[in-house]
Amino acid sequence: MEPFISCYSGALAAGVDEVGRGPLAGDVVTAAVILDPLQPIEGLNDSKKLTEKKREQLFEEIQQKAKSFCIARASVAEIDQINILQASLLAMKRAVEGLSIQPEHVWVDGNKIPQWSYPAEAIVKGDSRVAAISAASILAKVTRDREMVAFDKIYPGYGFAGHKGYPTKVHMAAVDKLGVTPIHRTSYGPIKAKLEQIALF
C-alpha cells in the first residue's frame, strides 16, 4: 500500500468509498469503516486489485473485526434526479452517518467531500493508500456485485452477473434487443439515447 500521512492520528477515523459510478444500471453503493488497530486485517487493498475470492474472504473478515461499519446507497431514481456525483456524495454521507460509532475524522476516497460536519480529508486513490478506505471499497464492491448477480436472475439475458451493469458490448447488445429495464439509469447517455430512439417509433 502506498504511504499516506494524515493530519489525524487518533483511533476513531472512518474510511468511506463508493462503487458503481460508471455502470448504466443499479444503485451506487457506499461503505464506511472504522478499523480496530488491535485486530489488523491482512491483504487490504483497492477492491478492483483483488480477486473475487479474496474480496469475499475480506468482506467477512472486515465485518467481524471492524469497530464499526455501515453499507449505504443512492438509488437509480436518485442518480437520475440529482446526477451521479451528487448521488455518490449523498450515499457516502448516509454510510458515515449510519456508523454505530461516530468517527472523529473521515478519510474520503477521491477529491470531493460530502456536505457534513465531520473533519475530513479527500484522498485521491485512497482505496490503495488508506486501509480503512480499502476496507470500505471491499464492502461496497462485494455488496453491489452480489446485487447485480441477483438482478441477472430477475432480468435474464442482459448479462448483469458478468458485466455488473457496466457499458460492455454484451450489455449494449442486450439493451438493443430487450429494451431498458427499471434498474437502468435513464439519465446516462446510452440509455437516454435508447429511450429517445424508442420514442421516435
C-alpha positions in Angstrom: 0.0 0.0 0.0 1.3 3.5 -0.9 2.3 5.7 2.0 -0.2 8.2 3.3 0.3 10.7 6.1 -2.9 12.1 7.7 -3.5 15.1 9.8 -5.4 12.8 12.1 -3.6 10.3 14.3 -6.4 9.0 16.6 -8.2 5.7 16.6 -11.6 6.8 15.5 -11.2 7.6 11.8 -13.6 6.2 9.3 -12.8 5.4 5.7 -15.6 5.8 3.1 -15.7 4.8 -0.6 -18.3 4.2 -3.3 -18.7 1.6 -6.0 -20.8 2.0 -9.2 -20.4 5.4 -10.7 -19.7 4.1 -14.2 -22.4 1.4 -14.7 -25.6 2.0 -16.7 -27.7 0.1 -14.2 -28.1 -0.4 -10.4 -27.6 1.7 -7.4 -24.4 3.4 -6.4 -23.2 1.6 -3.2 -21.0 3.0 -0.5 -19.5 1.8 2.7 -17.9 3.4 5.8 -15.5 1.5 8.0 -13.7 2.2 11.3 -11.0 -0.4 11.7 -9.7 -1.7 15.0 -5.9 -1.3 15.4 -6.0 -4.3 17.8 -7.4 -6.5 15.1 -5.4 -5.9 12.0 -6.6 -7.3 8.6 -4.0 -8.6 6.2 -4.3 -8.0 2.5 -6.5 -4.9 2.3 -6.2 -3.0 -1.0 -8.3 -1.3 -3.7 -11.1 -3.8 -4.2 -10.5 -3.7 -8.0 -7.0 -5.0 -7.5 -8.2 -8.1 -5.6 -9.6 -11.4 -6.9 -13.3 -12.1 -6.3 -12.3 -14.9 -3.9 -10.1 -12.6 -1.9 -12.7 -9.8 -1.8 -15.3 -12.3 -0.5 -12.9 -13.5 2.2 -12.1 -10.0 3.3 -15.8 -9.0 3.2 -16.5 -11.4 6.0 -13.3 -10.6 8.0 -13.9 -6.8 7.8 -17.4 -7.2 9.3 -16.0 -9.4 12.1 -13.1 -7.2 13.0 -14.0 -3.6 12.3 -15.1 -1.4 15.2 -18.0 -0.2 13.1 -19.1 -0.4 9.5 -22.2 0.7 7.5 -23.2 0.0 3.9 -25.4 2.5 2.2 -26.6 3.6 -1.2 -28.3 6.0 -3.5 -31.0 4.6 -5.7 -31.2 4.7 -9.5 -34.0 7.3 -9.2 -31.8 9.5 -7.0 -28.9 9.1 -9.5 -31.2 10.2 -12.4 -32.6 13.1 -10.3 -29.5 14.7 -8.9 -26.7 13.2 -11.0 -24.2 10.5 -10.2 -21.6 12.8 -8.4 -24.2 14.2 -6.0 -25.8 10.7 -5.5 -22.4 9.3 -4.7 -21.7 12.0 -2.1 -25.2 11.5 -0.6 -24.6 7.8 -0.3 -21.2 8.4 1.4 -22.9 10.7 3.8 -25.5 8.0 4.6 -22.8 5.4 5.2 -20.8 7.6 7.6 -23.9 8.8 9.5 -25.1 5.1 9.7 -22.0 4.0 11.7 -22.8 2.8 15.2 -19.7 4.6 16.5 -19.5 8.2 15.1 -16.0 9.0 13.8 -13.8 11.9 14.9 -12.3 12.1 11.4 -13.3 10.8 7.9 -11.0 9.8 5.0 -12.9 10.0 1.8 -11.8 8.3 -1.4 -11.5 10.8 -4.3 -11.2 14.6 -4.5 -14.6 15.7 -3.1 -16.0 15.7 0.4 -19.8 15.4 1.1 -21.5 18.2 2.9 -21.4 17.2 6.6 -19.9 18.3 9.9 -17.1 15.8 10.2 -13.5 16.8 9.9 -12.4 15.1 6.7 -9.7 14.6 4.1 -10.3 13.8 0.4 -7.6 11.3 -0.7 -7.1 10.6 -4.4 -6.6 6.8 -4.9 -7.4 6.5 -1.2 -8.6 2.9 -1.7 -5.0 1.9 -2.4 -3.4 4.2 0.2 -5.6 4.0 3.4 -6.6 0.7 4.9 -10.0 2.0 6.2 -10.9 3.2 2.7 -9.7 -0.1 1.2 -12.0 -2.0 3.6 -14.9 0.3 2.7 -14.3 -0.3 -1.0 -14.4 -4.0 -0.5 -17.6 -3.9 1.4 -19.2 -1.7 -1.2 -18.0 -3.7 -4.2 -19.0 -7.1 -2.9 -22.4 -5.8 -1.9 -23.0 -4.3 -5.3 -21.6 -7.2 -7.2 -23.9 -9.6 -5.3 -26.9 -7.4 -6.1 -26.1 -7.4 -9.8 -25.8 -11.2 -9.8 -29.3 -11.3 -8.2 -30.6 -8.9 -10.9 -29.3 -11.3 -13.6 -32.0 -13.7 -12.5 -34.7 -11.1 -12.4 -33.7 -9.7 -15.8 -32.3 -12.7 -17.8 -30.5 -12.0 -21.0 -28.7 -8.8 -20.0 -25.6 -10.4 -18.5 -25.7 -8.4 -15.3 -23.8 -11.2 -13.4 -20.9 -10.7 -15.8 -20.6 -7.0 -16.6 -22.3 -5.8 -13.3 -24.1 -3.1 -15.3 -21.0 -1.5 -17.0 -21.5 -0.5 -20.7 -19.9 -3.5 -22.3 -20.7 -4.7 -25.9 -22.7 -7.5 -24.4 -24.7 -5.2 -22.2 -25.5 -2.7 -25.0 -26.5 -5.5 -27.4 -28.9 -6.8 -24.8 -30.4 -3.3 -24.3 -30.8 -3.1 -28.1 -32.5 -6.4 -28.2 -34.5 -6.5 -25.0 -35.0 -2.8 -24.1 -34.5 -0.8 -21.0 -35.2 -2.3 -17.5 -36.4 -0.5 -14.4 -32.8 -0.7 -12.9 -31.3 1.2 -15.8 -30.1 4.8 -15.3 -32.2 6.8 -17.8 -30.0 9.9 -17.4 -27.0 8.1 -18.7 -26.2 8.8 -22.4 -26.5 5.3 -23.9 -29.8 4.5 -22.0 -31.2 8.0 -22.7 -30.4 7.6 -26.4 -32.1 4.2 -26.5 -35.3 5.6 -24.9 -35.3 8.6 -27.3 -34.9 6.1 -30.2 -37.9 4.1 -28.9 -40.0 7.3 -28.6 -39.5 8.0 -32.3 -41.3 4.9 -33.3 
